[in-house]
Amino acid sequence: MTCRYGRILLSAKMADDSIACIIKSPIALQTGDVRTDLAKPGVFVIEVTFPRERIVNLQTITFKNYYTAFLTVRLQRRVIVESERKLLKWKTCIRNMSLMPNPHTENGSQDYFSIYRHQMLFEPDDVMTVRLILRQPSPVWLNFTVEDIKMYECDHDKDKVQGPWLSQLTPLERPLNLSDGLPDPEVVASSVQQMWVLTEMVRNNPTSTRVGRFDVDGSYDVNLLSYT
């Protein structure tokens, strides 16, 4: 089952090469009057950091939903400003992503999701912190969150020159003359012109000689005949 943001059913055998990260406990932002029993947390915030203040280039974020209706993702990135100074700034890369088509029903409430790099509002490079903002406006569900959060890093070296599909091909499956480039267009044009001339000559001068299948000078080799 797929959707615009890559909703998938993950296989248990899928190789896990996710980045080691520290996932903090959700913090509830209370809505309503906190002095009454009617107040309920309509928003949760989950913050994800990386060990030893590691800086990563994100490729994919995956997670399992648990009754969250909308998701916003903000990234804290290291940016270089004037005088080569490095500052940390927050920026939204995913805004109000719908995880449940209808917040009041269970569709999508426990699905797995993947958010890919090309679906984000900008290239998620030099990231230090990921902040997931969860919203559930429906009063039907007492609790909501996202689980099994995983981050995957982008390998820029593999994206250079050739795509990942090409690196997986065997030598026999790869295109010929890949390193030599395309043939000279003038040579190709000359060969095509010669073939066209020969075709026109045969078409304008058809032969009247009958061509047999197995006869030689009107006779047949007995070894080529079949008996019925």
SULVENTA-V502067 format. One record per residue. N is the residue number from 0. OMEGA is omega in whole degrees, 0 to 359 (999 if undefined). D_CENTER is the distance of its C-alpha to the mean C-alpha in whole Angstrom. Layout:
BEGIN
<<N;OMEGA;D_CENTER> <N;OMEGA;D_CENTER>>
END
This chain:
BEGIN
<<0;185;15> <1;176;12> <2;185;13> <3;182;12> <4;173;10> <5;174;9> <6;184;12> <7;169;12> <8;186;15> <9;176;15> <10;180;17> <11;183;19> <12;182;19> <13;180;16> <14;183;16> <15;176;16> <16;182;16> <17;180;15> <18;173;18> <19;182;21> <20;180;22> <21;182;25> <22;182;24> <23;180;27> <24;180;29> <25;176;28> <26;182;31> <27;171;32> <28;189;33> <29;172;36> <30;182;37> <31;182;40> <32;183;43> <33;180;43> <34;180;47> <35;179;46> <36;182;45> <37;181;43> <38;177;40> <39;178;37> <40;178;34> <41;182;32> <42;172;29> <43;177;28> <44;177;26> <45;181;25> <46;181;24> <47;177;22> <48;182;23> <49;183;23> <50;176;26> <51;178;29> <52;179;27> <53;177;24> <54;186;22> <55;170;18> <56;187;15> <57;174;12> <58;185;9> <59;170;8> <60;178;11> <61;180;12> <62;174;16> <63;181;18> <64;171;20> <65;174;24> <66;171;25> <67;184;24> <68;184;23> <69;181;22> <70;171;20> <71;181;20> <72;176;18> <73;182;20> <74;171;20> <75;186;23> <76;174;22> <77;182;25> <78;180;26> <79;180;28> <80;182;31> <81;181;34> <82;177;36> <83;177;33> <84;180;33> <85;180;30> <86;176;30> <87;181;28> <88;177;26> <89;178;25> <90;181;22> <91;179;20> <92;175;16> <93;184;16> <94;174;19> <95;175;20> <96;182;17> <97;178;19> <98;178;19> <99;180;22> <100;177;23> <101;183;26> <102;183;27> <103;178;30> <104;188;29> <105;181;27> <106;179;24> <107;187;21> <108;181;23> <109;179;22> <110;171;18> <111;179;15> <112;172;13> <113;175;9> <114;185;9> <115;184;6> <116;185;8> <117;179;7> <118;182;9> <119;185;12> <120;177;15> <121;180;15> <122;185;14> <123;180;14> <124;178;17> <125;183;20> <126;177;19> <127;182;22> <128;176;22> <129;180;20> <130;179;22> <131;180;21> <132;185;23> <133;178;24> <134;175;26> <135;182;28> <136;183;30> <137;176;32> <138;184;35> <139;187;34> <140;182;32> <141;182;34> <142;175;31> <143;179;27> <144;167;25> <145;186;21> <146;175;21> <147;182;20> <148;178;18> <149;178;16> <150;179;14> <151;186;12> <152;178;13> <153;177;11> <154;184;13> <155;183;14> <156;181;17> <157;182;14> <158;182;12> <159;174;16> <160;184;18> <161;180;16> <162;180;12> <163;180;11> <164;183;12> <165;181;15> <166;181;16> <167;181;16> <168;174;18> <169;180;22> <170;181;25> <171;183;26> <172;183;23> <173;180;22> <174;180;23> <175;176;27> <176;182;28> <177;182;25> <178;183;27> <179;181;30> <180;182;28> <181;178;29> <182;181;33> <183;182;35> <184;179;35> <185;178;39> <186;179;40> <187;181;37> <188;180;39> <189;180;43> <190;179;42> <191;179;41> <192;179;44> <193;178;46> <194;180;44> <195;179;45> <196;179;49> <197;179;49> <198;180;48> <199;179;50> <200;179;53> <201;182;53> <202;183;52> <203;180;56> <204;181;58> <205;180;57> <206;179;59> <207;182;62> <208;179;62> <209;180;61> <210;178;59> <211;182;59> <212;185;57> <213;185;59> <214;175;62> <215;184;64> <216;177;67> <217;181;67> <218;181;68> <219;173;65> <220;184;64> <221;181;66> <222;180;63> <223;181;60> <224;177;62> <225;181;61> <226;177;64> <227;999;64>>
END
